[in-house]
Every structure is written in C-alpha cells, then in structure tokens.
Amino acid sequence: MRNWTPSDIVPFIEMSQDPEVMNYFPKLLSEEESKDFIISMQRHFKDFGFCYFAIDILKNEEFIGFTGLLHQTFESDFTPCVDMGWRLKQSAWGMGYATEAAIECLRFAFNILKLNEVYSFATINNIRSEAVMKKIGMNFVGTVQHPMIVGDHRFKHCVVYNIKKIK
C-alpha cells in the first residue's frame, strides 16, 4: 500500500471504466473523474496521513487497485467516521488481496493512527465486499442510504460494518 503516483493514472482509468469492477457503483468513472479521484486521495493523504492507498502486487509492482482509509462525513447515523474501502481490478479478484490489504489497514488504523473504530460501507448486493468485511472480523451494524446512490434503482441501501480496537 502506498500513496498514489502519476503511473497509477492509466491503470486506474482502465479499472474505473470496467463495468464488472464498477457494478456496485452508480456509473463508470470518466477519465477526468478518475484523475480527480487520485488527486482527492493525494490531498487526503497530505492532510491526514492516510487515504484509499494504491496497492501493488509486491513481486512485480503491478497496480491492482486500492485499499485504505478515508474520512466520511455524509449525513448518517454512522458518520462522521473513518471508513475502510477497497476496489480491485478483475484479474486480482479471488486471490485474497483485498482481505490481506484490509487486515494491514486495520493494523495501521489501530496501531499507528490510534483510531478506536473503523467502518466499512458496501451496497447491499455487493456480496464480495461484505465477505471481506466478515473475514477481517467486522460486525454488521445496520444499513444506510449513501448519498452517492440515492435514486439509483439497483441499490436501495448500503450495509454498514465496523470493528473496534480491542483494548
């Protein structure tokens, strides 16, 4: 996991225009929206020391997506909070990368950032993401209407999971 670099732009644009990768999001991201996402992650990293980090396969340094932490401030019973999220390109699915990176994010959140709690959100039909949440020990706490999907007939709500630091 690392901060974003210019070399991530093209593979992130490609990933963000893959209909399978973006199946649980309202739309595919345009080239400009993908670049804006990277810029916002770099800004969040500069401001807080964390973001949704770019992730590579260590043996060949291939960019495969992101996993990390981000402040969420949209209005809900669960916010403001620090959210853990991930998105990987299809060729990285089913290999344990999301779970491995999420576990490292929790270590970072609790041991370095000294957070007491981390949340994660996924659209209600996103079984793969919900499975990762369960594998890393997160607990279901409810559902929320995320503002990014209001009015999208495919998803009514997001599931919400969290995990608290063991004291």
Backbone torsions as a table, in degrees:
resi	resn	phi	psi	omega
1	MET	NA	138.4	-175.8
2	ARG	-157.9	168.9	174.7
3	ASN	-70.4	160.7	-176.7
4	TRP	-76.2	147.0	177.9
5	THR	-129.3	165.3	178.0
6	PRO	-56.8	-29.3	-179.7
7	SER	-68.3	-12.1	178.9
8	ASP	-84.1	-14.2	-172.3
9	ILE	-59.8	-54.9	-175.6
10	VAL	-63.5	-50.0	179.8
11	PRO	-65.3	-29.6	177.5
12	PHE	-71.4	-39.8	176.0
13	ILE	-59.3	-46.4	179.6
14	GLU	-59.9	-45.5	-179.9
15	MET	-63.0	-39.9	-176.1
16	SER	-76.5	-7.4	176.3
17	GLN	-108.8	8.1	177.0
18	ASP	-86.6	116.8	-178.0
19	PRO	-59.1	-32.2	178.4
20	GLU	-70.2	-44.2	178.9
21	VAL	-62.6	-39.2	-174.7
22	MET	-95.6	15.8	-176.2
23	ASN	-56.0	-33.7	-176.5
24	TYR	-102.7	21.7	176.8
25	PHE	-121.5	156.3	-174.6
26	PRO	-60.4	-28.3	-177.5
27	LYS	-163.5	166.9	170.6
28	LEU	-71.2	149.2	177.3
29	LEU	-88.9	137.2	174.4
30	SER	-72.2	170.6	176.7
31	GLU	-57.8	-44.6	-179.1
32	GLU	-66.1	-41.6	178.8
33	GLU	-64.6	-36.9	177.1
34	SER	-65.4	-43.5	177.1
35	LYS	-63.1	-42.0	178.5
36	ASP	-62.1	-38.2	177.8
37	PHE	-60.1	-47.4	-180.0
38	ILE	-61.3	-44.0	178.5
39	ILE	-60.9	-42.2	-179.8
40	SER	-66.4	-33.7	176.9
41	MET	-68.1	-42.1	178.0
42	GLN	-62.9	-38.2	178.5
43	ARG	-66.8	-44.1	179.5
44	HIS	-62.6	-40.7	177.5
45	PHE	-61.9	-44.4	-179.9
46	LYS	-62.5	-40.1	-176.9
47	ASP	-76.8	-34.8	-170.0
48	PHE	-125.0	-9.9	-179.3
49	GLY	82.0	9.9	176.1
50	PHE	-156.1	164.4	178.7
51	CYS	-168.3	-172.6	165.4
52	TYR	-75.4	101.9	-174.9
53	PHE	-73.0	143.2	169.3
54	ALA	-66.7	142.2	177.1
55	ILE	-126.4	144.1	179.6
56	ASP	-123.1	156.6	167.1
57	ILE	-77.4	125.3	-172.7
58	LEU	-61.9	-39.9	-173.7
59	LYS	-66.7	-26.1	-178.4
60	ASN	-132.1	4.2	178.6
61	GLU	58.7	28.4	177.8
62	GLU	-78.4	126.9	174.8
63	PHE	-66.9	127.7	179.7
64	ILE	-123.8	-1.2	178.2
65	GLY	142.1	-145.6	179.7
66	PHE	-143.5	155.0	170.6
67	THR	-151.0	136.0	179.1
68	GLY	173.9	-160.5	-172.5
69	LEU	-122.9	144.8	-178.2
70	LEU	-152.1	142.5	173.1
71	HIS	-70.1	132.6	174.7
72	GLN	-117.1	129.0	-175.9
73	THR	-126.0	4.5	177.9
74	PHE	-61.3	155.1	-173.6
75	GLU	-75.3	121.2	175.8
76	SER	-166.5	175.1	176.8
77	ASP	-69.0	-15.2	-172.5
78	PHE	-106.9	-5.0	-176.6
79	THR	-116.0	157.2	0.8
80	PRO	-69.8	151.9	179.6
81	CYS	-159.6	173.1	168.8
82	VAL	-103.3	125.4	-176.1
83	ASP	-107.0	142.1	171.5
84	MET	-105.3	129.5	-179.5
85	GLY	-136.2	164.4	179.5
86	TRP	-154.1	154.3	172.2
87	ARG	-156.6	125.6	-178.4
88	LEU	-123.6	152.2	175.1
89	LYS	-71.4	156.8	-172.9
90	GLN	-54.7	-39.4	-176.6
91	SER	-65.4	-13.5	179.8
92	ALA	-99.8	-1.8	-178.9
93	TRP	-70.0	146.3	173.0
94	GLY	74.6	12.5	-177.8
95	MET	-109.6	2.1	178.7
96	GLY	86.3	3.0	-177.4
97	TYR	-64.5	-43.2	-179.4
98	ALA	-62.2	-44.0	-179.9
99	THR	-64.6	-46.6	180.0
100	GLU	-59.8	-46.4	-178.9
101	ALA	-68.6	-36.6	178.7
102	ALA	-64.8	-40.2	177.2
103	ILE	-61.3	-42.9	177.9
104	GLU	-65.5	-36.4	176.9
105	CYS	-63.0	-40.3	177.7
106	LEU	-64.4	-42.4	176.5
107	ARG	-58.2	-46.3	178.8
108	PHE	-61.1	-46.1	-178.1
109	ALA	-60.9	-45.6	-174.1
110	PHE	-85.0	-38.8	-174.4
111	ASN	-90.1	-34.0	-177.4
112	ILE	-99.8	-51.6	-178.7
113	LEU	-79.2	-15.6	179.4
114	LYS	61.4	33.5	174.9
115	LEU	-73.1	153.1	177.6
116	ASN	-98.9	-15.8	-174.6
117	GLU	-157.7	145.3	176.3
118	VAL	-133.4	137.9	177.9
119	TYR	-108.9	164.7	171.3
120	SER	-147.9	141.3	-177.7
121	PHE	-122.9	142.7	173.3
122	ALA	-151.4	145.3	177.0
123	THR	-58.4	149.3	-167.8
124	ILE	-57.9	-25.6	-179.4
125	ASN	-94.7	-0.1	-175.6
126	ASN	-83.9	78.1	-174.7
127	ILE	-62.7	-38.4	-179.1
128	ARG	-61.4	-46.8	179.9
129	SER	-66.7	-39.5	178.3
130	GLU	-63.8	-35.4	177.4
131	ALA	-63.9	-39.4	177.3
132	VAL	-63.1	-43.9	179.7
133	MET	-56.8	-44.5	-179.9
134	LYS	-67.3	-42.1	-178.7
135	LYS	-60.1	-33.8	-177.0
136	ILE	-91.4	8.1	173.3
137	GLY	91.1	12.6	178.1
138	MET	-75.6	156.3	-178.2
139	ASN	-118.0	138.9	177.4
140	PHE	-65.7	129.6	179.1
141	VAL	-122.7	-7.9	177.4
142	GLY	151.9	-163.5	177.1
143	THR	-129.2	161.3	-178.8
144	VAL	-148.2	148.4	171.4
145	GLN	-88.9	101.9	-179.6
146	HIS	-74.0	135.6	-177.1
147	PRO	-62.3	-23.4	179.3
148	MET	-70.3	-19.8	-176.4
149	ILE	-116.7	9.7	177.3
150	VAL	-57.4	127.9	178.4
151	GLY	84.2	-4.8	177.6
152	ASP	-83.6	112.6	-173.6
153	HIS	-63.6	-17.6	-177.8
154	ARG	-75.1	-27.9	-178.6
155	PHE	-136.7	131.4	176.8
156	LYS	-92.6	-37.6	-174.0
157	HIS	-144.2	169.5	170.2
158	CYS	-109.2	144.1	169.0
159	VAL	-80.4	149.6	-179.1
160	VAL	-124.7	127.5	175.8
161	TYR	-122.8	156.4	172.5
162	ASN	-147.6	167.4	175.1
163	ILE	-144.8	138.6	-179.8
164	LYS	-108.5	148.4	176.9
165	LYS	-64.3	133.5	176.1
166	ILE	-81.3	126.4	-176.0
167	LYS	-93.1	NA	NA
